[in-house]
Amino acid sequence: MLVSDRILEFYQSLAAPAKLPKKVKTLNPYQSDDGWETTTQFYQKYYSDNNSRRMLFGINPGRFGGGITGVPFTDPLLLEEVCEIPNSFNKRAELSSRFIYEMIDHYGGPDAFYSKFYITGMSPLGFVMDGKNLNYYDLKDWQKVFEKDMIQWIKSQLTFNIDTSVAYSIGQGQNLKFLKQLNDKHQFFEDIIPVPHPRWVMQYRLKRKQEFIDEYLQKLG
């Protein structure tokens, strides 16, 4: 099987954690026709090989980016304009996507970047509560809700010919803390390296954006 086949099989199998509160809505683009179409096109375009890749872990997809397109940190606009995958979604720009694709452009473009890296989330599914994006760690008792599923999700994705010498946490707060906690327990990776979260950069440190792009490039090698 190619890496793309393994990835698509994984996404098709995803289900929300059993203990997720009823007031939380799950974003699962892999169960919609349009989301599955863009997901399939993306991974068949960039992952139809058996390359070894390093993983980057975001938090969980948002409702204007990966929660629609099925591609982490990729809004409908950039999916069409940069990845050249046409789609019928509302072409609304998403801050984190803009930063990631500027970084990818500096790296050498999508072909070069995705041949070396695989982006996911600690939860590959997104969540909404009261009409707003919800980070998994903002839920009460979130560790009890997510830990079992996250361990299995990571194990499943390691079958994508992942280089386990290092993984990257997109975000330096709770996401990094929990990834390190799971890694200490299960030894998925030899090292975990944090990089700044794109939304934090774009909202609070925009004037220093290039500095943070350079930090990504330096750490990713």
C-alpha positions in Angstrom: 0.0 0.0 0.0 1.1 3.5 -0.7 1.2 6.1 2.1 -1.8 7.8 0.5 -3.9 4.6 0.8 -3.0 4.2 4.4 -3.9 7.8 5.2 -7.2 7.6 3.5 -8.1 4.3 5.2 -7.3 5.9 8.5 -9.4 9.0 7.9 -12.3 6.9 6.7 -12.3 4.9 10.0 -12.4 7.9 12.3 -15.2 8.3 14.9 -15.6 10.8 17.7 -14.6 9.7 21.2 -17.3 7.8 22.9 -17.2 10.0 26.0 -17.5 13.3 24.1 -20.3 15.4 25.7 -23.5 15.7 23.6 -23.3 19.5 23.5 -20.1 19.2 21.5 -20.5 18.9 17.7 -17.8 16.9 15.8 -16.3 18.2 12.6 -15.7 15.1 10.4 -15.1 16.2 6.8 -14.3 12.6 5.9 -18.0 11.7 6.1 -19.2 14.3 3.7 -19.0 13.8 -0.1 -17.2 17.2 -0.7 -14.8 16.8 2.2 -13.9 13.2 1.2 -13.3 14.3 -2.5 -10.8 17.1 -1.5 -9.1 14.8 1.0 -8.7 12.0 -1.5 -7.4 14.4 -4.2 -4.9 16.0 -1.8 -3.4 12.8 -0.4 -3.3 11.1 -3.8 -1.5 14.1 -5.2 1.2 14.5 -2.5 1.4 11.1 -0.7 1.2 8.5 -3.5 4.6 7.1 -2.6 6.4 5.3 0.3 8.6 8.2 1.5 9.5 8.4 5.2 8.1 11.6 6.7 8.2 13.4 10.0 4.9 14.3 11.8 3.7 17.7 13.0 0.9 17.7 15.5 -1.6 20.5 15.6 -4.4 20.7 18.2 -7.5 19.8 16.2 -9.0 21.1 12.9 -11.1 24.3 12.8 -14.4 25.0 11.1 -12.8 27.2 8.4 -9.8 25.1 7.6 -9.2 21.4 7.9 -12.6 20.9 9.5 -14.0 21.5 6.0 -11.4 20.5 3.6 -10.1 17.4 5.4 -6.5 18.7 5.0 -4.9 20.0 8.2 -4.1 23.8 8.2 -5.5 24.1 4.7 -8.4 26.4 4.0 -10.5 26.1 0.8 -8.8 29.1 -0.7 -5.3 27.8 -0.4 -6.4 24.3 -1.3 -7.5 25.7 -4.6 -4.9 28.4 -5.3 -1.8 26.7 -4.0 -2.5 23.0 -4.1 -4.6 23.4 -7.3 -7.4 21.3 -6.0 -10.7 22.9 -7.0 -13.5 22.8 -4.5 -17.0 24.2 -3.9 -16.4 25.4 -0.3 -16.8 29.0 0.7 -13.4 30.6 -0.1 -12.8 32.1 3.3 -9.2 32.6 4.4 -8.1 31.1 7.7 -5.2 32.7 9.6 -3.3 29.5 10.6 -3.5 28.3 7.0 -2.0 31.5 5.7 1.0 31.2 8.0 1.5 27.5 7.3 1.4 28.0 3.5 3.8 31.0 3.7 6.2 28.7 5.6 5.6 25.9 3.0 6.4 28.4 0.2 9.7 29.4 1.9 10.5 25.7 2.3 10.2 25.1 -1.5 6.4 24.7 -2.1 3.9 21.9 -1.4 5.6 19.2 -3.4 8.9 19.6 -1.5 7.2 20.1 1.9 4.7 17.3 1.8 7.3 14.8 0.4 9.1 15.2 3.8 6.3 16.0 6.3 2.9 14.9 7.4 0.6 17.3 9.3 -2.0 15.9 11.7 -3.7 17.0 14.9 -3.7 15.4 18.3 -7.3 15.0 17.3 -7.7 14.6 13.6 -11.4 15.5 14.1 -12.5 19.1 14.9 -15.0 20.2 17.5 -17.5 23.0 17.8 -19.5 24.2 20.8 -22.0 27.0 20.8 -21.0 27.7 17.2 -17.3 28.3 18.0 -14.2 26.2 17.4 -13.3 24.2 20.5 -9.8 23.0 21.4 -9.9 19.5 22.8 -8.1 20.6 26.0 -10.8 23.2 26.7 -13.3 20.5 27.6 -13.9 19.6 31.2 -12.2 16.2 32.0 -10.7 16.3 28.4 -7.9 13.9 29.3 -10.5 11.2 30.2 -12.4 11.9 27.0 -9.5 11.9 24.6 -6.5 10.0 25.9 -7.5 6.5 24.8 -8.5 7.6 21.3 -5.4 9.8 20.9 -3.1 7.0 21.7 -4.7 4.8 19.1 -4.8 7.6 16.5 -1.0 8.1 16.9 -0.3 4.4 16.7 -2.4 4.1 13.5 -0.6 7.1 11.9 2.8 5.7 12.7 2.1 3.0 10.1 2.4 5.7 7.4 6.2 5.1 7.2 6.8 7.9 9.8 10.3 8.9 10.9 10.1 8.5 14.7 13.4 10.2 15.5 11.5 13.5 16.1 8.0 14.9 16.0 6.9 18.5 16.2 4.2 20.1 18.4 2.4 23.0 16.6 1.9 25.1 19.7 4.0 25.4 22.8 1.4 25.2 25.6 -1.1 22.5 26.5 -0.8 20.7 23.2 3.0 20.3 23.7 2.5 19.2 27.3 0.1 16.5 26.5 2.0 15.2 23.5 5.1 14.9 25.7 3.1 13.2 28.4 1.8 10.6 26.0 5.3 10.2 24.5 6.9 9.7 27.8 4.5 6.9 28.5 4.5 5.2 25.1 7.8 6.2 23.5 6.3 7.0 20.1 9.2 9.4 19.2 12.8 9.9 20.3 12.2 13.7 20.7 9.4 16.3 20.6 10.3 19.7 19.3 7.8 22.6 19.7 7.1 25.3 17.0 4.9 28.4 17.6 1.2 28.0 16.8 0.3 29.9 13.6 -2.8 31.5 15.0 -0.7 33.0 17.9 1.8 34.4 15.5 -0.9 35.9 13.1 -3.0 37.3 15.9 -0.3 38.6 18.4 3.1 38.6 16.7 2.3 39.5 13.1 5.2 42.0 12.8 7.6 39.2 13.7 6.0 36.7 11.3 9.2 36.1 9.2 11.1 35.4 12.4 8.7 32.6 13.2 8.7 31.3 9.6 12.5 31.1 9.9 12.2 29.3 13.2 10.0 26.6 11.6 12.5 26.2 8.7 15.4 25.9 11.1 13.7 23.4 13.3 12.3 21.3 10.4 15.7 21.3 8.8 
